[in-house]
Amino acid sequence: MSFDYSKPPTFTMSRDRARRLSDDQRRQAEGAAVAVTCAVLIAALPIQAFILMLVMGAVHGAFIAVPAIGYGTAILFVLGLNMAAGFTRRLFRK
C-alpha cells in the first residue's frame, strides 16, 4: 500500500473520542458557570446586607420595638435567608 503525497494528511477521530472530548468541554463550561455564579453571589452579599441594615434601621426609627442590627448581623441574616430560599426551592423542585 503506497501513501499518496499529493493529498494533505488526514486525521480521523473516532466517534467515541469526539464524544468524550465534547463531554469534557461541556464539563469545563459548566464548571466555569458555577464559578462565575458563586463569585456573583459572594459579591452581591455585602450589598444585600447593607440594604437590609438600612431598612432595619429605618423600621427601627419608625417603630422602637424593632431592633436595629449591625452589619455583621445583617450578613448573617442574608446568609440565612438565602439558605432558606435554597432549601425551599429544592423542596418544590420537580
C-alpha positions in Angstrom: 0.0 0.0 0.0 1.5 3.3 -1.0 1.0 6.7 0.5 -0.4 9.5 -1.7 1.8 12.5 -1.1 -0.4 14.8 -3.3 -3.2 14.8 -0.6 -2.9 16.5 2.7 -2.7 14.1 5.7 -6.0 13.5 7.3 -6.7 12.8 10.9 -9.7 10.7 11.6 -11.1 10.7 15.1 -13.4 8.0 16.3 -16.9 9.0 17.4 -16.2 7.9 21.0 -13.2 10.1 21.2 -15.1 13.1 19.8 -17.9 12.4 22.2 -15.5 12.2 25.1 -13.9 15.5 24.1 -17.2 17.2 23.8 -18.2 15.9 27.2 -15.0 17.3 28.7 -15.6 20.7 27.1 -19.2 20.7 28.4 -18.0 19.9 31.9 -15.4 22.7 31.7 -18.1 25.1 30.6 -20.4 24.0 33.4 -17.6 24.4 35.9 -16.8 27.9 34.7 -20.5 28.8 35.0 -20.6 27.5 38.6 -17.5 29.5 39.5 -19.0 32.7 38.0 -22.3 32.2 39.8 -20.5 31.7 43.1 -18.4 34.8 42.5 -21.5 36.9 41.7 -23.4 35.6 44.8 -20.4 36.4 47.0 -20.0 39.8 45.5 -23.8 40.6 46.0 -23.8 39.5 49.6 -22.4 42.7 51.1 -24.8 44.9 49.1 -27.8 42.8 50.2 -26.6 43.0 53.8 -26.1 46.8 53.7 -29.6 47.3 52.2 -31.1 45.1 54.9 -29.2 47.0 57.6 -30.5 50.3 56.2 -34.1 49.0 56.0 -34.0 47.6 59.6 -32.6 51.0 60.8 -35.5 52.8 59.1 -38.0 50.5 60.6 -36.3 50.9 64.0 -36.7 54.7 63.6 -40.4 54.3 63.0 -41.2 51.5 65.5 -39.0 51.3 68.6 -39.9 47.7 69.2 -37.9 46.6 66.1 -34.3 46.2 67.0 -31.6 47.9 64.9 -29.0 45.5 63.6 -25.4 45.9 62.7 -23.5 45.0 59.5 -22.3 41.6 60.8 -25.8 40.6 61.9 -27.2 41.7 58.6 -24.7 39.5 56.7 -25.8 36.5 58.9 -29.5 37.3 58.2 -28.8 37.5 54.5 -26.9 34.2 54.5 -29.7 32.5 56.5 -32.4 33.9 54.2 -30.5 32.7 51.1 -30.1 29.3 52.6 -33.8 29.1 53.5 -34.7 30.2 49.9 -32.5 27.5 48.5 -34.0 24.8 50.7 -37.5 25.9 49.8 -36.7 25.9 46.1 -35.2 22.4 46.5 -38.4 21.2 48.3 -40.7 22.3 45.4 -38.4 21.2 42.6 -39.9 18.5 40.3 
